[in-house]
Amino acid sequence: MSFSQTVKKEILAQAIAAPCCVAAACYGIACFGKYFDTRGLILHTENAQVALWAKAMYKQAGIDGKVYVKSKSAHIYEFAVKDPFEVEKMLAMFDHTGEETALRIGHGNLSCGGCFSAFVAAAFLSCGTIVNPQKGYMLEFVSARYSLMRDFEALLQSHGFAPKYTTRNGANVLYFKASEQIEDLLTLMGAGASALEIMQLKVYRDLRNRANRITNCETANIDKTVAANREVLEAIQYLAGQGALETLPEPLQEAARLRRAHPDLSLAELAAASLQPVSKSGLNHRLRKLKDMAETLKERQSAKPASAR
Ligand SMILES: [Zn+2]
């Protein structure tokens, strides 16, 4: 099931009881359906449950409509109010003539906060989609009606939402890309569990990003430590091989012993592991001295004639 279908299923499970809110849901279906005029109302949907819900809502409002299977293979279902008597009742209920050249939202059809929720939910069921939050954040409403969509945009804005408007293939699109807005909208429409899913996914993603950052950082440090230690260890190895190690002052011998005993520790950790108190910079100084001595010794060796080696 797509995330859109999950959200729609959750919205459909919500009971709308107050008569004003039921009428607002019906009005949302009318506005965002295929057509709504003197011929009546037609909503096409790929979701049979949405068509059945529309029928139930209209029934609750006292208007009879029918559900048809338009195309079984393409999964297109139709909810329609076509009977002239029912159409007349419907137009009167919404205070529309059905002859409007451009459909505008009649705000008289939204009387309480629940009405607004029901209207938006019906709009989403009729013409909305949401991208799977695993892939990104995008919720949109698509309609062929320009004035209606600009009215809807203003209505959403007046309730604190900030939809963006664009056109796609001649259709009007109102969309949201901010995850917080999408969460709020889902909650408003009655899809609280879906909103929670997005929030949890975000928390998980943040944690994972932070963990990755820490790991990357640590890995880089470990690599750096290993490379630096290797040079010192090679120098100590060389000095030992040349029998030079035991001729060195005791603090240098101790530093060499320490580094050989703990080849993988960082400088700070090595200083902490020392039995003799030594600072990080003091230890660094000694290890560098060992490296320099090995360098000097190597240079001296290669300067000697081959016969003397
Ligand atoms: Zn209401």
Residues whose N, C-alpha, C, O or C-beta is under 5 A from the ligand:
A	BS01	ZN	A18 C20 C21 C112 G114 C115
